[in-house]
């Protein structure tokens, strides 16, 4: 009889704890093992258009893509429910809102662009190793675009 009461009591306590975890997860809008990545792109040359930004995993597969209006020469983004891991970011300032990164006649970008860690490349994008960063908790980064 005591054993049955202990089992029932244990199940009851487990159910209550599970509800608390579920409520916490729903309330915060993320699971306990996932995180937010806040990104601010600053020092855009003007407040025209949008910034388009992509979060990629270490195999360079797109995890999420966001777009947002530029205000006061900056744009801010929040990627939610990001699993712990290694990632990279790439973005461009779509000043004329045509959905493309405009390039000149030799293929150089006419609009601002950039990468995580503010990594630079010489003739093309920087090496993947220069762009990778780790997410182990909620993370915030500030990025600055390159213009030619």
N, C-alpha and C positions, 0 to 999 in steps of 0.2 A: 504494500500500500504506500509506504514512504517513498519507494522507488518510483512509483507512478506519479506521485505528487511532484517529486523532483524533476521528472522528465517533463511534465506539463508546465511547471514553473520555468524550466530552462527554455522550452519552446516559446513561451510567452515573452520572456526577457529578450530572446533572440529576435522575435518579431518586432518588438518595440525598438530595439537598436537598429534593425534594418529599416524601419520607417523613418527614423531620425536621419540615417544616411541618405535615404531616398529624398527626403524633404530638403536636406542640405544641398544635394546635387541639383534638384530642380530649382531651388531658391537662387543658387549662384549661377545657374544656367550652364554649368559644366560638370563633368564627372570629376571625381576626386583625383584621378590620375592625369587629367588633362589640364592644360594651362592656356593663358591668354598671351598673345604677342602684340604689344602696342608699338606702332611704328609712326614716327613723325618725319616727314620729308620737309626740310627747311631750305631757305635760301633759293627758292625758285625765282627765276628772273622776273616773273610777273604773276598776277593773280588770274590769268586767263585759263580757261579750260579745266581739265581734269588731270589727275595722276592715276595711272593704271599700275597696280602692283601685284606681283605673283609670289607666292610662297611655294618653294619646291623642296623636296626631300633630297637627301644626299645622292640619290640616283638621278636627280634632276627631273623627277616626275612632279607635275603640278599637284599640290595639296589643296590650294585655295587661291582664288584670284579676286581682287577687290578694285573698285574704282571710286574716286571721290573728288568733289569739287575743291579747287584751290581757293583758299581764303587767306588774305594777308601774306601772300607769297609762301604758303605752307599748306600741307595736307596731312591729315591724321587718319590712321586706320587701326582697327582692332581685329586681329585674327583670333577666333575663339575655338575652344575644344581642340587644342593642339597637343598631340601626344608628345611625351618626352622623346627627344631625338636630335638629330643633326640636320640642319636646314640651310637654305640659301634664299635670298630675296633678289628680285630684279624689278625695275620699275622704269617708267618714262612719263614725262610731262607732256600730255596731249594738249598742247596750247590751242589748237584750232578745232578740237573735239571731232576729228574725223575718224577716230578709232585706230589710227596707225601711227607708228613712229615715222615721221617724215625724214627723208634723207636727201642729201644733195646729189649732184650728177655722178660723184665718185663713190657714193654709198655711205658717206659720213652722216651721222645723225644731225638733223637741224633742230631737234627739240632736246630738252634735257633728259638725262637718263642716269641710272646708277645701279649699284649692287650693294648687297649686305657688306658690312665691315668697311663701307666706303672704299672698297677695293677698286683699283685702277688697272686697266689693260693698255698695252701699247697699241697694237693693231688688231683690235677685236676685244672681246670680253676678257676680264681677268681670269686666271686659272681658277678652277673650282676650289682648290685648297685655300685660296685667299678669301673666298666668299663664304665658306662654311662657318656656321656658328651653332652652339648647342643650346637647346631649351630643356631645362630641368625644373623650372618653376616659372611663374608669371615673369615675363621679360619685357623690357622696353628698350627700343633703339631709336637713334636719331640718324638720319641719312641726309647727305648733301649731293645734289646732282652735278653732273658734268655737262658743260655746254661747249660747243665748238664754234 
